[in-house]
Amino acid sequence: MKNPASDIIKVTSISQYNQYVGLPKPQHPLVSLVKFEDLPAFPMDATVKFILDFYTVTLKKDCHCKAKYGQTHYDFDEGVMSFISPQQTLGVEEDYNPPTEGWMLMFHTDFIRNYPLGQRIKEYGFFYYSMNEALMLSEKEEASIEALFHTIDDEYHLPIDTFSQDVMIAQLELLLTYCNRYYSRQFVTRKTPNSNLLAKVEILLTDYFDHKTEHKALLTVTYLAEQLHMSAKYLSDTLRSLTGQSAQQHIQNKLIEKAKQKLSTTDLSVSEIAYELGFDYSQSFSKLFKKKTNLSPLAFRQSFN
């Protein structure tokens, strides 16, 4: 495979992708299921970056290859699942060799648009995880996932009739539900490192608000996740599994804690406190404070007089 002159290859259709890697046209223009065993050899002479205009779900086995998501390299040396949503950038190294076993399912947004799954697809947060946050399967889980891929593959190769899309979407939804279950298991089995993560989050939050003048902006989940080398969605889901609260809720809790401290121990005005905490408008700060405490900032301050 020769790398085009452009740095990024935008793939707008599944047919275009199949043509690019040397596969025949898909059975359906909006969905395709490929066995890695069937992929032709496509050596590259340079790193390639893709932007895919469709969802992909992959199960990789026996894969001695590297992929790059953002600035992070990830080795696929074990059986893992990864998920990519439309418009995400995926980089593949020039020495890339595809897995010798596994599956790659691709489906366009239009394939699920008129189904409930089209609305629920964003609830599957793993589509927004980084590659290094892939799903590691146990042997039993891997067998279950492979069975589902085989079932989808059987339907995929049947002649299209009025029920084909309904059946495939039902099977796709079942696959995603199992992946959601296994990710929940993964959060549980990683309790110890995740507990260390909770401590790191607390340190970052404290440091951020204690040195607010260095930042001049309201703390965001994206900033927090970048400091931890994680995707924002994975950080939120991990924290929720540990504490029942998202990353945004943790930020707001710390913000309100610092606001209470300033309101009770300084003579700073509400506007000055709002600015120090990163708000552009004091009204936004007051609204959040009241939502979290059932008191306005001034009412809270007056309760100490």
N, C-alpha and C positions, 0 to 999 in steps of 0.2 A: 504494500500500500504506500503510495507516494503522498507526502504531505503537501497539500495545496499551498499556494503562495500566502494565502490569508492565515493569520494565526489561529483563528477560530472557525470551525466548520459548523454552520447552522443547518441542522437536519430537520426539515419541516414536516416530513411524512415518513411513515414506516416503510413505504415502497422505496423512498430515497435511501433510507438506511440499508435496506436489504441489497439494493443495487451497489451501494458503496462498499459493503463487505463481501460482495460476490455471491449473495444468496438469491434464489428465485423470488419472484413476486409473492407477497403474502396471500394466503387464501382469502383474506378480507382486508380491504384497504385501511381499516381503522384498528386492526388488532393482528398481532403475530406472535407465534410461540416457536422458539428456536431451541434445539438441543445444541449445546456447545460441541458435542461430538460431530455435528454436521457442518460446523463452521469451516469454510476453506481457510487455508493459510493466507495471512495477509501481513507480511513483514512490513514494518515502517522504518523510514530512514530518519525520522525526527519525532519529537513529542507532538501529539495531536490533542487539541482541545475541541470538545464537542459541546454544542448547545442543542439538546433534543427537545422537540416540540410535542413530546408525549411522555406518558408515564412508563417506567420500566421497573420490573421486579425480577431479580436474578437470584438464582441459587448456584453458587460456585463451589465446585469440589475439585480437589487435586489441582489447584491453580497456583503455579509458580510465576506470579506476575505482580506488577505494581500498577496501581491507579493513583491519581492525584486529585484530591477534592480541595479546592482553594489552594492553600500552601502546604497541605498535609499529604504525605505519602502513606499508602496503606498496603500492606502485604496480604494477598489473598492466598495464604498457604494452607488454610483449613476450609472445611465446609462452612460457608457463611451465606447469609442473605443480605442483599443491599437493595435500596429503593431510591429512585430518582424521580422527582416531579418535573413537569415541563419548565423549560427556561433555566434550569440549573446548568452550570458549567462543569464538565467532567474532563479531566486531562488524563491521557494515557501515554505512558513512557515509550520511547522508541524501541526498547528491547521487550516490549509487551508480547506475551504469548497467551492466548485465551485459555481458559480452563479446559481440561481434557474431558470433564464431565460436568453436567449441570444443565440449567434451563435459563432462558431469558424470555420473559413475557413482556410485550410492549402493547400498550393500548392508548389510543388517542382520547382526549377529553370528549370529543364528539361521540365516541362509542358509548359513553355512559351518561351523556348530557340529559337525556329525557327520562332517566331512571333515578330513584331515590339515592343510589350510590353516587350520582353526579353531584348531589348536594352534600353527601356525607364524606366524600373522599378526603376533604381537608381535615377531618377528624382523625385520620390516620397520620399522626404526627411523624411517624418514622420516614415518610417521604421527604421530610425536611431535616433529617439528621445528616451529619457528615459521614463520609465513607468509613472513618475510623470508629464510628458508632454503629457498625453493622451488627446484624443479629447472628449470634453464635448458636447453632443448634446442637442439641443432644442427638444421639443416634436415633432414639425413638421419635423425636420431633422431626428430624430429617426424613425419616421414613414416611411420616404423615404428610409432610409437605410434598415429597416426591409423588405420593399417591394422588394428591390433588392435581399436580402438574400433569400426570398421566391422564387423569379424567378430563381435564381441560383440553389436552392434546387430542384425545379421542373425539371430542365434540368439534374441535377446530377443523378436523379433517373430514367431517361428515358433510354431505351436500347441504347448502344453506336452505333453510325453510323459514316459515314464519315464527318458529320457536327458537331458532338458533341463537339469536342475540339474548333473549330472555334467559336461556339456559347458561350461556357463557358468563353473563353478568352475575347470575346467582352463584356460579362456581367461583368467579373472581372474588365476590364478596366473602365467600366462605374462606378462601385462601387468605385474604387480608385480615379476617377475624382471627384466624389461627396465628398469624404473624403478630397481631396485637397481644394475644394471650402469651405468646412466647417471649415477647419483649417485656411484658410484665414480670414473667419469671426471671428474665435476665436482670431486671432491676433488683429483685429480691436476692438472687444469688450473688450479687455484687454489693451486698450491704456494707461490708467492711470498707472497701475503697470509696463507696458513696458516702459513708459517714465521714471519711477524711475530706471529701469534697464539701460537705456541709460546713466543716470547720474552716476551710479555705474561703468559702463564700462569706462567712461571718467576718473573717479578717479583712477581706476586700471591701465589704460594706463599711466597716468601721473606719478603715483607712481613707476611703473615698470621702466620707462625710466629715472626718476630722481634718482633712486637708482640702476642703471644698474650694478654696480660692485658687487652687492649682487647676481646677477642671472647668469652672465657669459654665457648666451645662448640667441639665438634669440627668441623673444616672439612668441608663437604659439597660435592658436585659442583654441587648447585643454587645454593649461594652463589657458587661460582666462576663458574658460567655467567652468573648475574645481573650480576656485575661486568663481564663481557665482552659483555653484551647479546645473549646467545645462549640457545638452549634447551639443557638439560643433555644431551639425546641427541645433538644436532648437535655439541656440543663434544666429547663422548666419541668420536664417529665420526670427527671431524676429527683429533683427536689420535692415534687408532688408525691412521689412514691415513698419518700422518707418522712415528710412532714405534713402532707396533705395540702400544701400551699405551693403555688407556682413561684418562679423566679421574680415575677413582677410583684407578687404579694410580699415576698421577702424584702424587696427594695422599698416598698411602701411602708412596711412595718418599721424598718430602720429609719426611714425618713421621718415618720411620725414621732419615733422615739427621740430623734435629734431635735425636732421642732418643739416637743414638749420641754426638753431640757433648756432650749433657748428662751422659750416663753416664760419659764418659771425662774430662770436664774439671771436673765439679762434685761436691759431696758430697750433692746432693739425693737423697732416697730415691726408690725406684721409684714409690711412690704420689704423691709430689710432682711428679715428672716427668710421670707420667700425667695429673695434674690440669692442669699447665701446657700440655700438648698438647691438652687438651679432653676427655679421657676422664672419665666419671663413675665408672668402676670400674677400679682398677688391673689387675684380672684380665683385662679386655678388652684393655688395652694390652699386657700380658705375652703374651697369646695371639697378638696380631698380630705383635709383635716376634719371637717365636720362629718363627712361620710364615714370616716374611720373612728371618730370619738363621740359623735352625736353632740359635739360642742363646737362653736366657732373658736378660732384662735384667741380672740379677745375674752370670750366667756371662760375659756380654759385658764387664761392668765388671771382673770378676776377671782377665780376660785381659790387662788393662793393668797389673796389679800384679805 
